[in-house]
Amino acid sequence: MSKTIDKFNEHVMMTYGRLDIVLDNGEGRTATAEDGKEYIDFGSGIGTNSLGYCDSEWADAVCAQARSIQHTSNYYYTKVQAEFAEKLCTATGYSKVFFGNSGAEANECAIKLARKYSFDKYGKDAGRNIIITLVNSFHGRTIATLSATGQEVFHNYFFPFVPGFVNVEANNTEDLKAKLAENKGKVCAVMFEFVQGEGGVCPLTKEFVDAIFEECAKDDILTIADEVQTGVGRTGAVLTSKLFGVKPNITTLAKGLAGGVPVGACLADEKCCDVLTKSTHGSTFGGNPLACAGGKVVLSKVSDPEFMAEVNRKAEYFRKKLAEIDEVEGVDGMGLMLGIRLKSKKAADILGECAEKGLLILTAKDKLRFLPPLTITYEEIDKGMEILKEILDK
């Protein structure tokens, strides 16, 4: 074992199941370990390195910003945050944005915004503070976002959780209607992922999404789309909501938004964009100039129709190559956010075997999960698939 790993394990809390790989540098879609071994990356830092490793335009923008001003508190304005916010709101069609540092922060903001919307409009005594989330969802690891997460596997150790969350079965319209009826007059929002990533790459149906919007419209209930993993081109559009033909009142983004620099964004429409007022929310590093500089480059790419058309072509090619592998029982997901069901092998075992052969992949529940950089080439897809096929079909 390397000295780096020994040092790491001695000083860093063991909250992750790490592979014995020390990544040292990267270029394009290839990461290189400190021992010189190269890896094709089909995971992109869990969908975060949207443009791959060290994209030249992205790196130039971040480095230039680091030499200009790397941070200033939100007591002041910065040009780069103003430009990033304008670009993001224009690309998504939202009115205003709050910047944080992660998906969990973005979702915390959405939760607070939704509850304050009902508090302001209906009063404290109305008790409109319940947020409906979905079974098998994942919204973050803070206490509030864990409380919102609809997976019992995460609901341990950290009691008591934040009250005010009710879970509905995904794609079960009758359950949705029943829970809304049980809590009539007490629900302020319904929060959901269009594709449940950590839950196993499970997409919602168009019928269920439409039902959410129809039911919420009846009682002034806000809709919150957690697009932390699905957004910024991952599923084949700037926002997955566009593919479903809906516009949530609130959308949260993170992961690939700044191409590898920590960022979170909570977007709000004209109905609720002015709910959070002075001193009701904040984030020291939110809207950090480095993240904004990187985000501007990412948005320039994913806002280009031809770039997104190519992402969709590569997504279809990726899906086709996966389906050709005998061990693959089925392919789930959208765009370049895919998961495969295996016939007999365990996903956790395949993860390590792929790494040994020079391919980085992910798992989600009992599936292998793929979130390659949006810039991956067909040649790199072929090379990675050769490794995957060799392991799965042996």
C-alpha positions as CSV (number, residue, x, y, z in Angstrom):
1,M,0.0,0.0,0.0
2,S,1.3,3.5,-0.9
3,K,2.6,6.0,1.7
4,T,-0.2,8.3,0.5
5,I,-2.9,5.9,1.5
6,D,-1.2,5.2,4.8
7,K,-1.1,8.9,5.6
8,F,-4.6,9.4,4.4
9,N,-6.0,6.6,6.5
10,E,-4.2,8.0,9.6
11,H,-5.6,11.5,9.3
12,V,-8.9,11.4,7.4
13,M,-12.1,10.1,8.8
14,M,-13.1,6.7,7.3
15,T,-16.5,7.7,5.9
16,Y,-16.0,6.3,2.5
17,G,-15.3,2.8,1.0
18,R,-12.3,3.8,-1.1
19,L,-10.5,1.8,-3.7
20,D,-6.7,1.5,-3.3
21,I,-6.0,4.0,-6.0
22,V,-4.3,7.4,-5.6
23,L,-5.3,9.7,-8.5
24,D,-2.7,12.2,-9.2
25,N,-3.6,14.0,-12.4
26,G,-6.0,13.9,-15.3
27,E,-6.5,15.0,-18.9
28,G,-9.7,14.7,-20.9
29,R,-11.5,11.6,-19.8
30,T,-8.3,9.8,-18.5
31,A,-7.1,9.9,-14.9
32,T,-3.6,8.9,-14.0
33,A,-2.6,7.5,-10.6
34,E,0.6,8.3,-8.7
35,D,2.1,5.0,-9.9
36,G,1.5,6.0,-13.5
37,K,-1.5,3.7,-14.2
38,E,-4.1,5.3,-16.4
39,Y,-7.9,4.9,-16.0
40,I,-10.8,5.7,-18.4
41,D,-13.3,7.5,-16.3
42,F,-17.0,6.5,-16.7
43,G,-17.9,8.2,-13.4
44,S,-16.6,11.7,-13.7
45,G,-16.3,12.2,-10.0
46,I,-20.0,11.1,-9.6
47,G,-21.1,13.3,-12.5
48,T,-19.1,16.3,-11.5
49,N,-16.3,16.6,-14.0
50,S,-18.8,17.4,-16.7
51,L,-16.1,18.5,-19.2
52,G,-13.6,15.8,-18.1
53,Y,-10.3,16.5,-16.5
54,C,-8.7,19.9,-16.9
55,D,-10.6,21.1,-20.0
56,S,-8.3,23.8,-21.3
57,E,-10.9,26.6,-21.6
58,W,-12.3,25.7,-18.1
59,A,-8.8,25.6,-16.5
60,D,-7.8,28.9,-18.1
61,A,-10.9,30.5,-16.7
62,V,-10.5,29.2,-13.2
63,C,-6.8,30.0,-13.1
64,A,-7.4,33.5,-14.4
65,Q,-10.0,34.0,-11.7
66,A,-7.6,32.7,-9.0
67,R,-5.1,35.4,-10.1
68,S,-7.8,38.1,-10.0
69,I,-9.8,37.5,-6.8
70,Q,-10.4,34.0,-5.3
71,H,-13.0,34.9,-2.6
72,T,-14.9,37.8,-1.1
73,S,-17.8,37.5,1.3
74,N,-21.3,38.1,0.1
75,Y,-21.3,41.5,1.8
76,Y,-20.0,42.6,-1.6
77,Y,-20.8,42.1,-5.2
78,T,-18.5,40.4,-7.8
79,K,-18.8,40.7,-11.6
80,V,-18.2,37.0,-12.1
81,Q,-21.1,36.0,-9.9
82,A,-23.4,38.4,-11.6
83,E,-22.4,37.0,-15.0
84,F,-22.7,33.4,-13.9
85,A,-26.2,34.1,-12.4
86,E,-27.3,35.8,-15.6
87,K,-26.1,33.0,-17.7
88,L,-27.7,30.3,-15.5
89,C,-31.1,32.0,-15.3
90,T,-31.1,32.6,-19.0
91,A,-30.1,29.0,-19.8
92,T,-32.8,27.6,-17.4
93,G,-35.6,30.1,-17.6
94,Y,-35.6,30.9,-13.9
95,S,-36.0,34.3,-12.3
96,K,-33.3,34.2,-9.6
97,V,-30.7,31.9,-8.0
98,F,-29.2,31.4,-4.6
99,F,-25.6,30.0,-4.7
100,G,-24.3,27.5,-2.1
101,N,-21.5,24.9,-2.3
102,S,-23.2,21.5,-2.8
103,G,-26.4,19.7,-3.7
104,A,-27.2,19.3,0.0
105,E,-26.9,23.1,0.5
106,A,-29.0,23.7,-2.6
107,N,-31.7,21.4,-1.2
108,E,-31.6,23.0,2.2
109,C,-32.2,26.3,0.5
110,A,-35.2,24.8,-1.4
111,I,-36.7,23.4,1.8
112,K,-36.4,26.7,3.6
113,L,-37.8,28.6,0.7
114,A,-40.8,26.4,0.4
115,R,-41.6,26.6,4.1
116,K,-41.2,30.3,4.2
117,Y,-43.4,30.8,1.1
118,S,-46.3,29.2,3.0
119,F,-45.4,30.9,6.2
120,D,-45.5,34.3,4.6
121,K,-48.7,33.6,2.6
122,Y,-50.8,31.6,5.0
123,G,-49.3,32.4,8.4
124,K,-47.6,30.4,11.1
125,D,-50.8,29.1,12.5
126,A,-51.7,27.4,9.3
127,G,-48.9,24.8,9.8
128,R,-48.3,24.5,6.0
129,N,-44.8,23.0,6.4
130,I,-44.9,19.4,5.3
131,I,-42.8,18.5,2.2
132,I,-43.7,15.3,0.4
133,T,-40.7,13.4,-1.0
134,L,-40.4,10.1,-2.7
135,V,-39.5,6.6,-1.4
136,N,-36.0,5.7,-2.7
137,S,-35.1,9.4,-3.1
138,F,-31.8,10.9,-2.0
139,H,-31.4,14.6,-1.2
140,G,-28.2,15.0,0.8
141,R,-26.4,14.1,4.0
142,T,-27.2,17.1,6.3
143,I,-29.8,16.4,8.9
144,A,-32.6,18.2,7.0
145,T,-31.8,16.6,3.7
146,L,-31.4,13.2,5.3
147,S,-34.8,13.7,6.8
148,A,-36.1,14.4,3.3
149,T,-34.4,11.4,1.8
150,G,-36.8,8.5,1.4
151,Q,-34.4,5.6,2.1
152,E,-34.4,3.9,5.5
153,V,-30.8,2.8,5.0
154,F,-29.8,6.4,5.7
155,H,-32.1,6.8,8.7
156,N,-30.0,5.6,11.5
157,Y,-27.6,6.9,14.1
158,F,-28.5,10.6,13.8
159,F,-31.8,10.8,15.6
160,P,-33.9,12.9,16.0
161,F,-34.5,13.8,12.4
162,V,-36.2,17.0,11.2
163,P,-40.0,16.5,11.2
164,G,-42.3,17.6,8.4
165,F,-41.5,15.1,5.6
166,V,-43.9,12.5,4.2
167,N,-42.8,9.9,1.7
168,V,-44.8,8.8,-1.3
169,E,-44.0,5.8,-3.6
170,A,-42.4,6.9,-6.8
171,N,-44.6,6.5,-9.9
172,N,-47.7,5.7,-7.7
173,T,-50.2,8.5,-8.4
174,E,-52.8,7.0,-6.0
175,D,-50.3,7.1,-3.1
176,L,-49.5,10.7,-4.0
177,K,-53.2,11.7,-4.0
178,A,-53.8,9.8,-0.8
179,K,-50.9,11.5,1.1
180,L,-52.0,14.9,-0.2
181,A,-55.5,14.2,1.0
182,E,-54.3,13.0,4.5
183,N,-52.3,16.2,4.9
184,K,-54.6,18.6,3.1
185,G,-53.8,22.2,4.0
186,K,-50.5,21.2,5.6
187,V,-48.3,20.5,2.5
188,C,-46.1,23.3,1.2
189,A,-44.1,21.4,-1.4
190,V,-43.5,18.2,-3.3
191,M,-39.8,17.4,-3.8
192,F,-38.6,14.8,-6.3
193,E,-35.8,13.7,-8.6
194,F,-36.7,13.0,-12.3
195,V,-34.2,10.1,-12.1
196,Q,-33.4,8.7,-8.7
197,G,-29.6,8.4,-9.0
198,E,-28.5,7.1,-5.6
199,G,-31.7,5.1,-5.5
200,G,-30.6,3.0,-8.4
201,V,-30.9,5.1,-11.6
202,C,-34.7,4.9,-11.6
203,P,-36.6,7.4,-13.8
204,L,-40.0,8.8,-13.0
205,T,-42.8,8.2,-15.5
206,K,-44.2,11.2,-17.5
207,E,-47.6,10.3,-16.1
208,F,-46.5,10.5,-12.5
209,V,-44.6,13.8,-13.0
210,D,-47.7,15.3,-14.7
211,A,-49.8,14.1,-11.7
212,I,-47.4,15.9,-9.3
213,F,-47.9,19.2,-11.1
214,E,-51.7,18.8,-11.6
215,E,-52.2,18.0,-7.9
216,C,-49.9,20.7,-6.6
217,A,-51.6,23.3,-8.8
218,K,-54.9,22.6,-7.0
219,D,-53.7,23.8,-3.6
220,D,-50.8,26.3,-4.2
221,I,-48.2,23.6,-3.4
222,L,-44.7,24.4,-4.7
223,T,-42.9,21.8,-6.9
224,I,-39.2,21.2,-6.2
225,A,-37.0,19.4,-8.7
226,D,-33.8,18.0,-7.3
227,E,-31.6,18.1,-10.4
228,V,-28.3,17.9,-8.5
229,Q,-27.3,14.8,-10.5
230,T,-29.7,15.0,-13.5
231,G,-29.1,18.7,-14.4
232,V,-26.6,20.6,-16.6
233,G,-26.8,18.3,-19.6
234,R,-26.5,15.0,-17.8
235,T,-29.7,13.6,-19.2
236,G,-29.5,15.3,-22.6
237,A,-30.8,18.8,-21.8
238,V,-29.8,21.7,-19.7
239,L,-32.6,20.7,-17.3
240,T,-34.3,17.3,-17.3
241,S,-37.6,19.2,-16.6
242,K,-37.5,20.3,-20.2
243,L,-37.6,16.7,-21.4
244,F,-40.7,16.1,-19.2
245,G,-42.4,19.3,-20.5
246,V,-42.8,20.9,-17.0
247,K,-41.3,23.8,-15.1
248,P,-40.9,23.3,-11.3
249,N,-41.2,26.4,-9.1
250,I,-37.8,25.5,-7.7
251,T,-34.9,23.5,-9.2
252,T,-31.7,22.6,-7.4
253,L,-28.3,22.0,-9.2
254,A,-24.8,21.1,-8.1
255,K,-22.3,18.4,-9.2
256,G,-21.5,19.1,-12.9
257,L,-22.5,22.8,-12.8
258,A,-19.0,24.2,-12.2
259,G,-17.0,21.3,-13.8
260,G,-15.3,20.1,-10.6
261,V,-15.3,23.2,-8.4
262,P,-17.8,23.0,-5.4
263,V,-21.0,24.7,-6.2
264,G,-24.7,24.5,-5.4
265,A,-27.6,26.5,-6.9
266,C,-31.2,26.9,-5.9
267,L,-33.2,28.4,-8.8
268,A,-36.7,29.9,-8.2
269,D,-39.4,31.1,-10.5
270,E,-41.3,34.4,-10.4
271,K,-43.8,32.9,-7.9
272,C,-41.2,32.4,-5.1
273,C,-37.9,34.1,-6.2
274,D,-38.3,36.9,-3.6
275,V,-39.3,34.7,-0.6
276,L,-35.8,34.5,0.9
277,T,-35.1,38.0,2.1
278,K,-32.1,39.7,3.9
279,S,-30.6,37.5,6.6
280,T,-33.1,34.6,6.1
281,H,-30.4,32.5,4.4
282,G,-26.7,32.6,3.6
283,S,-23.5,30.8,2.7
284,T,-20.0,32.0,3.3
285,F,-18.5,30.4,0.2
286,G,-21.7,30.5,-1.9
287,G,-21.1,32.1,-5.3
288,N,-17.3,31.7,-4.9
289,P,-15.6,33.4,-7.8
290,L,-13.6,30.3,-8.8
291,A,-16.8,28.2,-9.0
292,C,-18.6,31.0,-11.0
293,A,-15.7,31.2,-13.5
294,G,-15.8,27.4,-14.0
295,G,-19.6,27.4,-14.2
296,K,-19.6,30.1,-16.9
297,V,-17.5,27.8,-19.1
298,V,-19.7,24.7,-18.4
299,L,-22.9,26.7,-19.2
300,S,-21.4,28.0,-22.4
301,K,-20.9,24.4,-23.6
302,V,-24.2,22.8,-22.5
303,S,-26.2,25.8,-23.8
304,D,-24.8,25.0,-27.3
305,P,-27.5,23.0,-29.2
306,E,-24.9,21.1,-31.2
307,F,-23.0,20.1,-28.1
308,M,-26.2,18.8,-26.5
309,A,-27.2,17.0,-29.7
310,E,-23.8,15.2,-29.6
311,V,-24.3,14.3,-26.0
312,N,-27.6,12.7,-26.9
313,R,-26.0,10.8,-29.8
314,K,-23.2,9.5,-27.5
315,A,-25.8,8.6,-24.9
316,E,-27.6,6.4,-27.4
317,Y,-24.3,4.8,-28.5
318,F,-23.4,4.2,-24.9
319,R,-26.8,2.6,-24.2
320,K,-26.5,0.4,-27.3
321,K,-23.0,-0.8,-26.4
322,L,-24.2,-1.7,-22.8
323,A,-27.2,-3.7,-24.2
324,E,-24.8,-5.8,-26.4
325,I,-23.2,-7.3,-23.3
326,D,-24.6,-10.7,-22.5
327,E,-24.6,-10.3,-18.7
328,V,-26.6,-7.1,-18.9
329,E,-30.3,-7.8,-18.2
330,G,-31.4,-4.2,-18.8
331,V,-30.4,-0.6,-19.1
332,D,-32.1,2.2,-17.1
333,G,-31.7,5.9,-17.0
334,M,-31.6,8.9,-19.4
335,G,-28.9,10.5,-21.5
336,L,-25.4,9.9,-20.0
337,M,-26.9,8.9,-16.6
338,L,-27.3,5.1,-17.0
339,G,-27.6,2.1,-14.8
340,I,-27.5,-1.6,-15.7
341,R,-29.2,-4.5,-14.2
342,L,-27.0,-7.6,-14.1
343,K,-28.2,-11.2,-14.6
344,S,-26.0,-13.0,-12.1
345,K,-23.0,-10.9,-11.0
346,K,-22.7,-8.4,-8.1
347,A,-22.1,-4.8,-9.0
348,A,-19.8,-4.2,-6.0
349,D,-17.5,-7.0,-7.3
350,I,-17.4,-5.6,-10.8
351,L,-16.4,-2.1,-9.5
352,G,-13.1,-3.4,-8.2
353,E,-12.4,-5.6,-11.2
354,C,-12.9,-2.8,-13.6
355,A,-10.5,-0.6,-11.7
356,E,-7.9,-3.3,-11.9
357,K,-8.3,-3.2,-15.7
358,G,-8.1,0.6,-15.9
359,L,-11.8,1.6,-15.9
360,L,-13.5,3.7,-13.3
361,I,-17.2,3.1,-12.8
362,L,-19.9,3.6,-10.1
363,T,-22.6,1.6,-8.4
364,A,-26.1,2.4,-7.2
365,K,-27.9,-0.2,-5.2
366,D,-27.5,-3.4,-7.1
367,K,-26.7,-1.7,-10.4
368,L,-23.6,-0.6,-12.2
369,R,-23.9,3.2,-12.7
370,F,-22.4,5.3,-15.5
371,L,-21.9,9.1,-15.4
372,P,-19.2,9.7,-18.0
373,P,-18.0,13.2,-18.8
374,L,-20.3,14.8,-21.4
375,T,-17.2,15.2,-23.6
376,I,-16.4,11.5,-23.7
377,T,-15.4,10.3,-27.2
378,Y,-16.8,7.3,-29.1
379,E,-13.3,5.8,-29.1
380,E,-13.1,6.1,-25.3
381,I,-16.6,4.6,-25.0
382,D,-15.4,1.6,-27.1
383,K,-12.2,1.2,-25.0
384,G,-14.1,1.2,-21.8
385,M,-16.8,-1.1,-23.0
386,E,-14.1,-3.7,-24.1
387,I,-12.9,-3.8,-20.5
388,L,-16.5,-4.0,-19.1
389,K,-17.5,-6.7,-21.5
390,E,-14.4,-8.8,-20.8
391,I,-15.2,-8.7,-17.1
392,L,-18.9,-9.2,-17.3
393,D,-19.0,-12.0,-19.9
394,K,-16.1,-14.1,-18.6
